[in-house]
Amino acid sequence: MAEIQEDRIKEAELFVKEYLTRDDSNVLGISRPRDRALARLADRLSADVYKNLEKVIRTSELSDSENLDPQTRRRHVRPSTRAKRGSARRSRPSASTTETSLNDKTHQELLRWINMARISSESMRKESDMYPRIAAFIQYVSDEVAKGYNSKAGSGIAKPRSLVSFTSFDINAGDADDYTRIDMALTDEASIKEGTKPRYRDMLAVIEVKRSQADQDSAFHQLFMYTRNIYANQFNRRFTWGLTVCGTFVCACLFLHDKIHASVAMDISTPAGRKDFLSLLVNWSICEEERLGYDPTIRYDKLGRCWEIDAFDKDSRSAKTYICDSIIQDACSVFGRHTRCFTARLKQDQLADDDSTSPRVDRVLIKDAWAHVAKDSIRDEVAYLYEIRQKLGEDKELEGTYPYLEAGAVVQICGTSNRHAEDTTQHIMQGGNGNIPKVHREHRRLVMSPIGEPLQSVSSVDELIVVAYDAMAAHTAILKRCSILHRDISINNILVRRNSSSEIGGMLIDFDNAIRTGDFMGAHRPDRTGTLPYMSICNLEESSVKRTALDDWESLIYILCWLGTIGVNRADQSDSVGMEKLQIASWQRGNAAIIADAKRGHLASIEALNSTILRKFCEYPGYDHLGELVADLYLQLFQNPRVSLRSRGCGGKKFFGKRLPNIENMHITPDGRLIDEHISSEITDPFARRAEIADEIMGDLLAVLKSARDQALDRIAKQSG
């Protein structure tokens, strides 16, 4: 746990340094309600709360400063008699509340925070001394909003949220996956349950407190770490808010998928700072849920005691509601796609409305993710799966080896004037004075079948081989018949499926990073995609070599090596493996260039692969078959006889022979095998040479894997018989 926490601290420091936008004047506008009636109500309430708060402050200034800070006897100079009389005249309408203002504990606490800069520091020597005073300010605004709502809200406007701080401070949340303690957290009062520990799932925003503005960076770092837990525990959260309080300076932080936007600091010791901060709190109390970062298309049905998920379909232009059975993947990072996966079933009252006489499947997988959309990009997982379904849907041999798309589209969310709009990062930033994020993401939701199981749910090496073949057979068919290259072969993207008779099969999923092969045309450098330990060498190095199916096959080799080392399932895994001492551990340490260099060494030759990786495979039954398969795949990919010796392995070799006559006619050898297209004394890039004949090598690799699959099925049949 300590090592994980250290990594998270380093990540927070790095990401805040690289991706934090400070003093962003657009942030506070994001909290403003979209609905015009709500926005007008928020403006009126903010004005009234500000007016009443300033009355409290002016009244306190007329009293002895000892009432402000009873822990000290330091006195402030009283205002002149004329000034006092003027203040008294201005405050006359609230004379009935003057005594309450001076004696009410909430008022006393918030006044101590507001006057923190000029009262004795003895009363706030620690951060913990600030907690109840910040909470009092938030409570004051909440109470004033409730009173103002009763007198100003029109018909049809929902009751505002009662936003308060949890009564517990410096807490380790009940659903945290670490031991970190958060200073404070903002929540809806209705979510607080007496006697229960505060939970991230109930938090609107985490509040990080420091005594001095000099500690602002440290506050940002800690807020980043805590926000990760909000995403992990709130699977209907699209983006999150956070607050840093450094002395009397408050910053609102908006956490998007690729950037953190911090507002201009609001100094609550000044009227302007108080007005901005309380307006933010009022907006949060009044605004739509989507402005808080919640997803209204994923909601909890209290009557049915279940979560409902709306799924939109791009093809039929309609939406259906599903009942969530379980969540099998949550979003456990601050940045990125925030991919979440749910198992679900169609809501019963919609079964009769289904176009077919009965649903195609009883249970489906719902994938919810924020996909990166590059400028002028046509990458679209929904469109890819529609095409794959259309072209491969009738092929019974491939059935179940890829996700069958039941429905899919960009999520539709309520925009201005109650009109629905596509949920994108641009849509989120509307209201922020036109500040559009550079990185564009779309919120996509896909409904698919069948539902698979994690790759490491296989019971043996033989089952792993069968699953790997099915996934790569689907990969090959999709590339050949749909011209779609997957580009992200990893342990998480190959699943196990079992039919009613428990027969094993495999499925290739997640086409977020896929691309049409025709999109490779052009001189731009291919982008890096995938998961570091399983990325191909060219991918890691971001080389100019065209990405082909061979990169994905190389990723498969790394997966098999990894599972061969740590164990293909939990039963074969041991804590005593000592991964940090093995060569394969270098595939996940350091940056991409360091990992690529390590892989070049390990795959330089079959001897190198054997001595550094294969000899460290588990010594359980069946792992020798996995080692043989990896060696055969390596030989076909890195030492394929279709290319000359100088174009094999990971590094080029110089050709010292004489230039052959009739070079134009020497593209193939007499037995039909391909050789290099050009002969020269220059060093040849073996990856580029092999990419030229990727289709042929891909066929060789699939043949090797099919042979291993057939042998594995024979062994499975013998064991079961």
C-alpha positions as a printed Julia matrix, in Angstrom:
721×3 Matrix{Float64}:
   0.0     0.0     0.0
   2.84    2.4     0.83
   4.4     1.85   -2.6
   1.07    2.49   -4.34
   0.56    5.65   -2.31
   4.03    6.88   -3.23
   3.26    6.33   -6.93
   0.01    8.28   -6.58
   1.8    11.19   -4.93
   4.31   11.33   -7.79
   1.5    11.11  -10.33
  -0.36   13.97   -8.65
   2.71   16.19   -8.62
   3.44   15.47  -12.28
  -0.13   15.9   -13.53
  -0.74   19.1   -11.59
   2.48   20.51  -13.0
   1.62   19.53  -16.58
  -2.17   19.8   -16.8
  -3.35   22.45  -14.34
  -4.67   25.72  -15.74
  -4.48   28.36  -13.0
  -6.55   31.51  -12.58
  -9.12   30.41  -15.15
 -11.84   33.07  -15.12
 -14.24   30.7   -16.9
 -14.52   28.08  -14.16
 -17.2    29.69  -11.99
 -19.48   30.14  -15.0
 -19.62   26.35  -15.5
 -21.63   26.06  -12.27
 -24.35   28.41  -13.51
 -27.71   26.68  -14.21
 -28.51   26.17  -17.89
 -32.23   26.67  -17.38
 -33.0    30.39  -17.58
 -35.55   30.35  -14.77
 -33.09   28.58  -12.48
 -30.32   30.98  -13.49
 -32.49   33.99  -12.6
 -33.41   32.41   -9.27
 -29.74   31.73   -8.53
 -28.89   35.36   -9.28
 -31.62   36.67   -6.96
 -30.68   34.31   -4.15
 -26.97   35.13   -4.5
 -27.72   38.85   -4.25
 -29.87   38.35   -1.14
 -27.41   36.03    0.6
 -24.56   38.44   -0.1
 -26.6    41.38    1.22
 -27.51   39.53    4.42
 -23.96   38.31    4.98
 -22.57   41.82    4.64
 -25.1    42.99    7.24
 -23.82   40.35    9.65
 -20.25   41.48    9.01
 -21.05   45.19    9.42
 -22.91   44.47   12.66
 -19.94   42.55   14.01
 -17.64   45.45   13.19
 -19.7    47.64   15.54
 -19.15   45.31   18.46
 -16.09   44.85   20.56
 -13.44   42.76   18.79
 -13.27   40.62   21.92
 -16.58   39.11   20.85
 -14.94   38.18   17.57
 -12.04   36.41   19.23
 -12.79   35.47   22.85
  -9.51   33.55   23.13
  -7.54   36.82   23.18
  -7.81   40.18   24.94
  -6.38   42.21   22.1
  -8.68   45.12   21.34
  -9.24   46.89   18.05
  -9.84   50.62   17.71
 -13.54   51.34   17.8
 -15.11   53.13   14.84
 -15.86   56.82   15.29
 -19.23   57.75   16.76
 -20.33   59.18   13.41
 -19.33   56.0    11.6
 -21.19   53.92   14.15
 -24.34   55.98   13.78
 -24.12   55.73    9.98
 -23.73   51.98   10.18
 -26.57   51.74   12.62
 -28.87   53.64   10.25
 -27.88   51.4     7.35
 -28.41   48.27    9.45
 -31.73   49.36   10.97
 -33.91   46.91    8.91
 -32.09   43.97   10.45
 -32.0    45.32   14.01
 -33.99   42.32   15.17
 -31.24   40.03   14.0
 -28.37   42.03   15.37
 -28.29   40.21   18.67
 -28.53   36.86   16.85
 -25.69   37.83   14.54
 -23.39   38.45   17.48
 -24.3    35.36   19.48
 -25.19   32.72   16.9
 -22.37   30.14   16.8
 -22.51   29.78   13.02
 -22.05   33.53   12.61
 -19.22   33.65   15.12
 -17.35   30.85   13.38
 -17.68   32.22    9.84
 -16.63   35.67   11.06
 -13.47   34.19   12.56
 -12.59   32.75    9.14
 -13.38   35.97    7.28
 -11.25   37.96    9.75
  -8.52   35.35    9.94
  -5.9    37.69    8.49
  -6.3    40.36   11.18
  -7.13   38.47   14.35
  -4.67   36.69   16.59
  -3.01   33.7    14.96
  -3.23   31.86   18.28
  -6.83   30.94   17.53
  -5.88   29.23   14.24
  -2.51   27.64   14.75
  -3.53   24.45   12.93
  -5.49   23.59    9.81
  -8.01   21.78   11.97
  -8.9    25.11   13.63
 -10.15   26.29   10.23
 -12.48   23.35    9.55
 -15.5    24.41   11.66
 -15.2    28.01   10.42
 -15.26   27.01    6.76
 -18.15   24.65    7.5
 -20.01   27.51    9.19
 -19.71   29.69    6.09
 -21.1    26.88    3.91
 -23.89   26.21    6.43
 -24.81   29.91    6.51
 -25.2    30.02    2.72
 -27.25   26.81    2.75
 -29.63   28.18    5.41
 -30.03   31.48    3.56
 -30.75   29.68    0.26
 -33.46   27.61    1.96
 -35.11   30.74    3.38
 -34.83   32.67    0.13
 -36.19   29.78   -1.93
 -39.43   29.71    0.05
 -40.11   33.34   -0.78
 -38.71   33.64   -4.32
 -39.06   30.31   -6.12
 -41.86   30.06   -8.64
 -44.0    27.02   -9.32
 -42.34   24.06  -10.97
 -38.86   24.8    -9.56
 -37.47   21.93   -7.52
 -36.36   22.44   -3.95
 -32.67   23.39   -3.75
 -30.02   21.08   -2.4
 -28.95   21.67    1.16
 -25.18   21.73    0.63
 -23.2    21.32    3.81
 -19.88   20.0     4.97
 -19.76   16.57    6.58
 -19.77   16.98   10.35
 -16.62   14.83   10.53
 -13.31   16.42    9.6
  -9.9    14.9     8.77
 -11.52   11.62    7.73
 -10.61    8.41    5.97
 -13.69    7.78    3.83
 -15.46    4.49    4.31
 -15.13    3.46    0.65
 -11.55    4.66    0.07
  -8.99    2.19   -1.26
  -6.13    3.81    0.65
  -5.36    5.31    4.05
  -5.32    8.97    3.02
  -7.38   11.39    5.08
  -9.34   14.24    3.57
  -9.8    17.5     5.44
 -13.41   18.22    4.52
 -16.04   17.28    1.95
 -19.15   18.9     0.56
 -22.36   16.9     0.31
 -26.13   17.19    0.17
 -27.45   17.15    3.74
 -29.93   14.46    2.71
 -27.0    12.08    2.11
 -25.7    12.32    5.68
 -26.64    9.34    7.81
 -26.1     9.51   11.54
 -23.52    7.11   12.88
 -22.06    6.23    9.47
 -18.65    7.09    8.16
 -18.55    9.65    5.31
 -18.2     8.0     1.92
 -16.81    9.21   -1.39
 -19.97    8.05   -3.11
 -21.89   10.82   -1.29
 -19.43   13.66   -1.89
 -20.09   16.51   -4.27
 -16.55   17.82   -3.81
 -13.52   17.31   -1.6
 -12.16   20.35    0.26
  -8.41   20.55    0.92
  -7.42   23.08    3.61
  -4.11   24.84    4.2
  -3.3    27.72    6.57
  -1.37   29.75    4.01
  -1.66   30.57    0.33
   2.01   29.58    0.07
   0.78   25.95    0.33
  -1.49   26.23   -2.72
   0.47   23.72   -4.84
   0.4    21.13   -2.07
  -3.37   21.6    -1.83
  -3.75   20.98   -5.56
  -1.65   17.79   -5.31
  -3.75   16.34   -2.5
  -7.02   17.33   -4.12
  -5.95   15.47   -7.27
  -5.31   12.26   -5.3
  -8.63   12.4    -3.47
 -10.64   13.13   -6.61
  -9.6     9.76   -8.06
 -11.69    8.09   -5.36
 -14.77   10.09   -6.36
 -14.55    8.72   -9.9
 -13.99    5.2    -8.57
 -17.04    5.28   -6.3
 -19.51    7.38   -8.32
 -20.14    5.58  -11.57
 -22.6     8.27  -12.68
 -19.98   11.04  -12.42
 -18.97   12.71  -15.69
 -16.63   15.29  -14.18
 -15.91   16.5   -10.66
 -15.47   19.64   -8.63
 -13.07   20.33   -5.77
 -12.17   23.21   -3.47
  -8.86   24.33   -2.02
  -8.9    26.7     0.95
  -5.57   28.33    1.75
  -6.08   30.77    4.57
  -8.89   33.02    3.34
  -8.3    32.2    -0.34
 -10.66   29.71   -2.0
 -10.1    28.11   -5.42
 -12.74   26.07   -7.24
 -11.24   23.26   -9.31
 -12.97   21.64  -12.27
 -11.55   18.19  -13.11
 -12.1    17.28  -16.76
 -10.72   14.2   -18.54
  -7.47   15.78  -19.7
  -7.17   19.01  -17.74
  -7.7    20.65  -14.35
  -9.13   24.17  -14.4
  -8.62   26.23  -11.23
 -10.56   29.43  -10.74
  -9.11   32.78   -9.79
  -8.6    32.74   -6.01
 -11.61   34.1    -4.08
 -10.46   36.0    -0.98
 -13.35   35.75    1.46
 -11.83   38.51    3.59
 -12.95   40.89    0.81
 -16.52   41.63   -0.31
 -15.76   40.62   -3.93
 -14.25   37.28   -2.87
 -17.17   36.52   -0.55
 -19.65   37.34   -3.28
 -17.97   35.0    -5.79
 -17.68   32.11   -3.34
 -21.23   32.28   -2.03
 -22.51   32.63   -5.62
 -20.69   29.4    -6.46
 -22.34   27.66   -3.49
 -25.76   29.05   -4.5
 -25.27   27.83   -8.07
 -24.34   24.37   -6.83
 -27.52   24.36   -4.7
 -29.79   25.35   -7.58
 -28.23   24.04  -10.81
 -29.07   20.89  -12.76
 -27.31   17.67  -11.74
 -25.32   17.61  -14.96
 -23.7    20.95  -13.99
 -22.4    19.26  -10.85
 -20.85   16.56  -13.01
 -23.51   13.89  -12.54
 -25.03   11.89  -15.38
 -28.84   12.16  -15.39
 -29.04    9.21  -17.8
 -27.72    6.95  -15.0
 -30.02    7.28  -11.99
 -31.08    5.38   -8.9
 -34.7     4.18   -8.74
 -35.55    4.31   -5.03
 -38.81    2.43   -5.5
 -37.23   -0.42   -7.44
 -33.97   -0.1    -5.44
 -31.86   -0.37   -8.57
 -29.85    1.72  -11.0
 -31.33    2.55  -14.4
 -29.23    3.35  -17.46
 -30.56    5.0   -20.62
 -28.92    3.79  -23.82
 -29.28    5.72  -27.06
 -29.13    4.09  -30.45
 -27.56    5.95  -33.37
 -29.26    3.71  -35.94
 -32.86    3.76  -34.7
 -32.6     7.26  -33.14
 -34.32    6.04  -29.98
 -33.43    5.25  -26.39
 -34.07    2.28  -24.15
 -33.71    1.9   -20.41
 -31.75   -0.93  -18.83
 -31.61   -2.16  -15.25
 -28.05   -2.48  -13.97
 -27.2    -5.87  -12.45
 -23.59   -5.15  -11.57
 -20.63   -2.92  -12.33
 -17.64   -4.9   -13.54
 -15.27   -2.02  -14.25
 -15.12    1.41  -12.65
 -13.21    4.56  -13.5
 -10.3     4.64  -11.07
  -8.27    7.51  -12.52
  -8.65   11.27  -12.71
  -7.73   11.58  -16.39
  -8.54    9.49  -19.45
 -11.55    7.72  -20.91
 -13.13    6.8   -17.56
 -14.35    3.53  -19.06
 -17.04    1.86  -16.97
 -18.72   -1.45  -17.75
 -22.04   -2.71  -16.44
 -24.03   -5.9   -16.86
 -27.7    -5.1   -17.4
 -31.08   -6.25  -18.7
 -33.81   -4.41  -20.54
 -36.35   -2.78  -18.25
 -39.46   -4.97  -18.08
 -41.95   -2.32  -19.1
 -40.01   -1.81  -22.34
 -39.96   -5.44  -23.39
 -43.39   -5.09  -25.0
 -42.16   -2.11  -27.0
 -39.18   -3.99  -28.39
 -39.25   -4.25  -32.18
 -38.59   -8.0   -32.11
 -40.91  -10.58  -30.6
 -38.31  -11.24  -27.91
 -34.96   -9.72  -26.98
 -31.94  -11.16  -28.77
 -30.22  -11.74  -25.44
 -31.32  -11.66  -21.81
 -28.31   -9.82  -20.43
 -26.03   -7.29  -22.07
 -22.83   -5.44  -21.37
 -23.03   -1.66  -21.28
 -19.8     0.2   -21.92
 -19.65    3.86  -20.94
 -16.54    5.85  -21.92
 -15.26    9.28  -22.9
 -13.55    8.67  -26.22
 -10.86   11.01  -27.48
 -11.83   12.63  -30.78
  -8.82   14.11  -32.54
  -9.21   16.98  -34.99
 -10.51   15.71  -38.35
 -10.55   12.17  -36.9
 -13.12    9.65  -38.1
 -12.37    7.08  -35.37
 -15.66    5.95  -33.89
 -16.11    2.68  -32.01
 -19.88    2.81  -32.49
 -19.51    3.12  -36.26
 -16.89    0.35  -36.34
 -19.08   -2.1   -34.42
 -22.06   -1.32  -36.62
 -19.98   -2.15  -39.68
 -18.55   -5.31  -38.11
 -22.06   -6.47  -37.22
 -23.22   -5.81  -40.75
 -20.36   -7.65  -42.47
 -19.69  -10.49  -40.01
 -23.08  -10.92  -38.36
 -24.06  -13.93  -40.49
 -20.74  -15.75  -39.99
 -21.54  -18.48  -37.44
 -17.89  -19.45  -37.0
 -17.09  -15.99  -35.68
 -20.2   -15.64  -33.53
 -19.28  -14.58  -30.01
 -15.68  -13.72  -30.87
 -16.35   -9.97  -31.09
 -18.89   -7.61  -29.46
 -22.27   -7.69  -31.18
 -23.62   -4.15  -30.99
 -27.2    -4.0   -29.73
 -27.25   -0.19  -29.51
 -24.78    2.66  -29.36
 -24.41    6.42  -29.7
 -23.06    9.54  -28.07
 -24.99   10.12  -24.82
 -27.75   12.71  -25.1
 -28.01   15.15  -22.21
 -30.25   18.11  -21.47
 -28.89   21.38  -22.81
 -30.25   24.91  -22.8
 -34.02   25.42  -23.13
 -34.5    21.72  -22.21
 -33.19   20.62  -25.59
 -31.04   17.53  -25.72
 -27.45   17.81  -26.87
 -24.57   15.38  -27.33
 -22.54   15.05  -24.13
 -19.04   16.26  -24.94
 -16.29   18.21  -23.21
 -17.33   21.2   -25.3
 -20.89   20.89  -23.97
 -19.57   20.82  -20.39
 -17.57   23.99  -20.9
 -20.52   25.93  -22.32
 -21.25   28.81  -20.0
 -17.57   29.37  -19.37
 -17.28   32.4   -21.67
 -16.45   30.28  -24.68
 -13.33   28.61  -23.29
 -13.3    25.38  -25.34
 -10.85   22.62  -24.27
  -8.14   21.73  -26.77
  -8.69   17.99  -26.29
 -12.17   16.99  -27.42
 -13.92   13.97  -25.96
 -17.32   12.42  -26.63
 -19.33   10.53  -24.05
 -20.25    7.28  -25.78
 -22.38    4.41  -24.49
 -22.57    1.02  -26.17
 -24.84   -1.95  -25.46
 -23.22   -5.23  -26.49
 -23.41   -8.98  -26.19
 -22.27  -11.55  -25.2
 -20.88  -10.87  -21.73
 -17.37  -12.21  -21.25
 -15.18  -12.95  -18.27
 -11.65  -11.71  -17.52
  -8.84  -13.46  -19.38
  -7.4   -14.82  -16.16
 -10.61  -16.73  -15.45
  -9.26  -19.56  -17.64
  -8.67  -22.77  -15.74
  -5.58  -23.88  -17.68
  -2.93  -22.97  -20.23
  -4.85  -24.92  -22.86
  -7.95  -22.79  -22.29
  -5.8   -19.67  -22.62
  -4.52  -20.86  -26.0
  -8.08  -21.52  -27.25
  -9.21  -18.07  -26.09
  -6.21  -16.37  -27.71
  -6.92  -18.08  -31.04
 -10.57  -17.0   -31.1
  -9.61  -13.39  -30.34
  -6.93  -13.25  -33.03
  -9.13  -15.05  -35.56
 -11.7   -12.29  -35.01
  -8.91   -9.73  -35.27
  -7.84  -11.14  -38.64
 -11.39  -11.39  -40.04
 -12.25   -7.83  -38.99
  -9.06   -6.53  -40.6
  -9.55   -8.42  -43.85
 -13.3    -7.94  -44.3
 -13.85   -4.56  -42.64
 -10.39   -2.98  -43.01
 -10.41   -2.12  -39.27
  -7.2    -2.6   -37.27
  -7.67   -3.02  -33.5
  -4.36   -1.51  -32.21
  -4.86   -2.25  -28.51
  -4.33   -5.94  -27.78
  -4.02   -6.27  -24.0
  -5.01   -8.56  -21.13
  -8.13   -6.47  -20.53
  -9.27   -6.58  -24.15
  -9.36  -10.36  -24.6
 -12.2   -12.0   -22.72
 -13.27  -15.55  -21.96
 -16.74  -16.75  -22.95
 -18.4   -20.03  -22.06
 -21.57  -21.34  -23.67
 -24.34  -23.26  -21.94
 -22.33  -26.47  -22.16
 -19.27  -24.72  -20.63
 -17.27  -24.9   -23.83
 -14.47  -22.35  -23.81
 -14.1   -19.53  -26.33
 -12.51  -16.11  -26.64
 -13.67  -12.62  -27.57
 -11.82   -9.51  -28.72
 -13.27   -6.28  -27.3
 -12.66   -2.51  -27.07
 -12.31   -0.85  -30.45
 -11.76    2.62  -28.99
  -8.26    2.81  -30.47
  -9.11    1.04  -33.72
  -8.59    2.72  -37.06
  -9.4     2.02  -40.67
  -6.35    0.91  -42.6
  -7.07    3.52  -45.26
  -6.52    6.23  -42.66
  -2.81    5.33  -42.57
  -2.31    7.13  -45.85
  -0.31   10.31  -45.37
   3.03   11.4   -44.06
   2.09   11.99  -40.42
   3.71    9.89  -37.71
   1.38    7.16  -36.35
   0.07    7.91  -32.85
   0.89    5.73  -29.86
  -1.97    3.56  -28.62
  -2.33    0.68  -26.21
  -1.12   -0.41  -22.78
   2.6     0.03  -22.07
   3.6    -3.53  -21.04
   1.93   -4.94  -24.18
   2.82   -2.25  -26.72
   4.92   -3.17  -29.73
   8.43   -1.75  -30.0
   7.49    0.54  -32.89
   4.47    1.75  -30.96
   6.56    2.53  -27.88
   9.15    4.36  -29.94
   6.5     6.19  -31.98
   8.47    5.29  -35.06
   7.44    6.33  -38.55
   6.91    2.68  -39.56
   3.32    2.07  -40.65
   1.25    0.31  -37.99
   0.03   -3.08  -39.14
  -1.48   -6.25  -37.73
   2.06   -7.29  -36.79
   2.08   -4.73  -33.97
  -1.01   -6.4   -32.5
   0.51   -9.85  -32.86
   3.62   -8.61  -31.08
   1.33   -7.44  -28.27
  -0.13  -10.95  -28.05
   3.37  -12.37  -27.55
   3.88   -9.99  -24.62
   0.55  -11.03  -23.07
   1.43  -14.72  -23.28
   4.88  -14.05  -21.83
   3.39  -12.06  -18.97
   0.83  -14.72  -18.07
   3.4   -17.45  -18.51
   5.54  -15.73  -15.9
   2.97  -14.73  -13.27
   0.45  -17.54  -13.92
  -2.51  -17.76  -16.27
  -5.01  -17.71  -13.4
  -5.17  -16.96   -9.7
  -4.57  -20.59   -8.73
  -1.22  -20.58  -10.52
  -0.1   -17.22   -9.14
   2.2   -16.93   -6.19
   3.26  -13.96   -4.09
   6.76  -15.4    -3.96
   7.41  -14.97   -7.68
   9.54  -11.88   -7.02
   8.54  -10.05  -10.18
  10.77   -7.07   -9.44
  13.84   -9.29   -9.9
  12.77  -10.7   -13.27
  13.68   -9.26  -16.67
  10.03   -9.07  -17.7
   9.39   -6.5   -14.96
  11.21   -3.95  -17.11
   8.2    -4.02  -19.48
   6.25   -1.9   -16.99
   9.02    0.25  -15.47
  10.13    3.64  -16.75
   8.96    5.56  -19.78
   8.1     4.21  -23.22
  11.65    4.56  -24.56
  13.13    2.57  -21.65
  10.55   -0.19  -22.07
  11.18   -0.34  -25.83
  14.91   -0.68  -25.26
  14.37   -3.55  -22.82
  12.12   -5.37  -25.29
  14.66   -4.95  -28.1
  17.18   -6.76  -25.93
  14.82   -9.56  -24.94
  13.63  -10.18  -28.52
  16.95   -9.74  -30.31
  17.09  -13.5   -30.94
  15.35  -16.71  -29.93
  18.29  -17.4   -27.61
  17.82  -14.03  -25.9
  14.07  -14.59  -25.54
  14.62  -18.03  -24.1
  17.25  -17.0   -21.55
  15.58  -13.79  -20.32
  11.87  -14.62  -20.5
  10.84  -18.19  -21.4
  13.06  -19.89  -18.82
  11.25  -17.94  -16.1
   7.81  -19.34  -16.96
   5.85  -21.09  -14.22
   6.81  -24.7   -13.69
   3.27  -26.03  -13.55
   1.86  -28.58  -16.03
   1.03  -27.11  -19.42
   3.37  -24.12  -19.31
   5.83  -25.92  -21.58
   3.13  -25.81  -24.3
   2.75  -22.06  -23.75
   6.51  -21.59  -24.01
   6.61  -23.53  -27.27
   3.77  -21.42  -28.68
   5.51  -18.15  -27.76
   8.73  -19.38  -29.38
   6.9   -20.37  -32.58
   5.08  -17.03  -32.75
   8.34  -15.19  -32.19
  10.07  -17.05  -35.0
   7.27  -16.3   -37.44
   7.12  -12.63  -36.49
  10.75  -11.68  -35.88
  12.63  -14.35  -37.84
  10.2   -15.02  -40.67
  11.87  -16.84  -43.59
  10.0   -14.68  -46.08
  12.55  -11.91  -45.47
  16.33  -12.05  -45.75
  18.57  -12.45  -42.72
  19.33   -8.74  -42.52
  15.63   -7.94  -42.08
  15.05  -10.26  -39.13
  15.15   -9.63  -35.39
  14.97   -6.15  -33.87
  18.01   -4.45  -35.39
  19.22   -4.1   -38.95
  22.2    -5.97  -40.39
  24.46   -4.71  -43.15
  24.5    -6.61  -46.45
  28.04   -7.25  -47.63
  27.28   -9.39  -50.71
  27.48   -8.28  -54.33
  24.51   -6.56  -55.89
  22.41   -9.19  -57.62
  21.78   -8.9   -61.36
  18.25   -8.31  -62.65
  17.21   -6.91  -59.25
  13.74   -6.02  -60.58
  13.0    -9.73  -61.01
  14.3   -10.8   -57.61
  11.37   -9.89  -55.39
  10.63  -13.57  -54.79
  12.8   -16.64  -54.53
  12.23  -19.71  -56.74
  10.1   -21.34  -54.02
   7.84  -18.27  -53.87
   9.12  -16.72  -50.68
   9.51  -12.97  -50.46
  12.85  -11.25  -49.91
  13.78   -7.59  -49.42
  12.61   -5.28  -52.16
  15.96   -3.52  -52.3
  19.52   -4.63  -51.71
  21.98   -2.02  -50.48
  24.8    -1.59  -48.02
  22.64    0.6   -45.79
  21.23   -0.68  -42.49
  17.69   -1.94  -43.02
  14.87   -1.39  -40.53
  13.52   -4.91  -40.04
  10.17   -3.62  -38.76
   9.63   -1.59  -41.94
  10.6    -4.55  -44.15
   8.23   -6.91  -42.37
   5.45   -4.33  -42.5
   5.63   -4.49  -46.3
   4.49   -8.12  -46.19
   2.33   -7.9   -43.07
  -0.6    -9.81  -44.62
   1.56  -12.81  -45.44
   3.23  -12.9   -42.01
  -0.18  -12.45  -40.33
  -1.36  -15.59  -42.12
   1.7   -17.48  -40.89
   1.05  -16.37  -37.3
  -2.63  -17.36  -37.37
  -1.67  -20.78  -38.76
   0.77  -21.3   -35.86
  -1.86  -20.27  -33.32
  -4.52  -22.46  -34.95
  -2.26  -25.49  -34.76
  -1.63  -24.8   -31.07
  -5.38  -24.32  -30.52
  -6.2   -27.67  -32.15
  -3.66  -29.44  -29.95
  -5.01  -27.66  -26.87
  -8.58  -28.75  -27.68
  -7.38  -32.34  -28.03
  -5.77  -32.2   -24.61
  -8.9   -30.65  -23.08
 -11.05  -33.37  -24.63
  -8.79  -36.12  -23.25
  -8.86  -34.62  -19.76
 -12.65  -34.27  -19.75
 -13.14  -37.73  -21.27
